[in-house]
Amino acid sequence: MNETLNSGTRVAVLGGGLAALASAHYAASGGHVPVLLGPGPRLGDDAGQIELAGEPVDRVPVRLSSTDTALCGLLAELGTLGRISWHPTRSSALVHGQPLPVGSARDVLRQPGIGLAQRVRAALGVLYSAELKSYALELDDVAASAWLPRVFGRSIYDLAWRPMLERRFGDQVDEVSAYWAWRLLHRMRQRTREIRGQIQGGAPLLFERLRDSVESRGGEVRLNTNVTAVESDPTGVSVEIDGELQRFDALISTLPPEQLRKLARGSLLARLPAESPDYLGRVTALVVTRRPVTRAYETTVIGDREPFQTIFETTNARRDAPSGRALVYLSYVCGAHTDAYKLSDDAIRERAVGMLVRHFDGLAPEDVERVEVTRQADAEPVHTVGALSRRPATRVEDTPVFLCSSAQLYPRAGGWDAEVSLARETCGMLELL
């Protein structure tokens, strides 16, 4: 294990999403031979696309920002940066059913429905947490349910924050780190100044370019693979694939930690972290309408009993829309075991359309052309108090196994840019073997 990994050695990459594809790309760029083992029939998050007026449309929103330096760098490497259409965007909030601008203390002072003293206290909370407090990792050891009332006041916490936390985290609401809430506030403030982009051709264009990059350098991309066991020893890694044992010099896993533990055998299982974070699922409803719904690209739902927590109208980040349609994505995050996650597609469609019609003037049910529902069971980990101290190391000790999952992203916010950055960092560690 002290020898430098030689050029041309084989690296197994578990997973088929962007983190796996980016890891395979960077491993191949470093002179190694990656073999990506994707469990599904498609590259990417497996959500796929629909066709609208002859144009492909992603079933889940692809969110690109001009501040995504790692992602933009990857797109430039692949020659696809020119396929991005950029457009200045704005953000808003749906506060108890009222669409309002958000992002600064001044916006909070204009919010209706609460008293002046409450608005002033909330504005000071936004000013402190989103504009003045630029470094907040110490909040990882504090519960959001304790920090938010101190910053915003008990009445604002009970009115707005508590319902939102309960809808998202369920029975873990009092265990969530305050750092999560601070990061949300900080990002809402940053989003008011963002320039957003859309990939012409959608997410599959990026995935296919990554596949081409890997295969052109001698790597492999295998789909529909059934990995049933992983074991490591001083000379490498053994992976059981479709019933056949294959040898690799190293392995990068982009799977959630608990999934990797189920595959690990022998000494590797003993070296993996015993604790794994719980994961939340995400439900997304793509609503295709015949007219625009809101001028905002992103709308955060605050203090409302509606199930959806975020609304993205991605056609506000492009100058043209498919046949004049608007693409509106409504999503919520919750435990995959909950009733909210298990709602039928018809129930989710009804709630999505009903929410838009109730809260956005001028939209009628007949303006809705179609609704597509997508679920992702392991969308994001729950970062409870002290999560930073429990974050698994990138490299599993005394093995050539590397972890490159969303559990390693913390304290960074999730998203494509963070996944690409983590993949690049992880592949850089291959040289340390």
Secondary structure by P-SEA (a helix, b strand, c coil): cccccccbbbbbbccccaaaaaaaaaaaaacbbbbbbbccccccccbbbbbcccbbbbcccccccccaaaaaaaaaaacccccbbbbbbbbbbbcccbbbbcccaaaaaacccccaaaaaaaaaaaaacccccccccccccccccccccccccaaaaacccaaaaaaccccccccccaaaaaaaaaaaaaacbbbbbbbcccaaaaaaaaaaaaaaabbbbbccccccbbbbcccbbbbbcccbbbbbcbbbbcccaaaaaaacccccccccccbbbbbbbbbbbbbbbccccccccbbbbccccccccbbbcccccccccccbbbbbbbbcccccccccccccaaaaaaaaaaaaaacccccccccccbbbbbbbccccccccccccccccccccccccbbbbcccccccccccaaaaaaaaaaaaaacccc
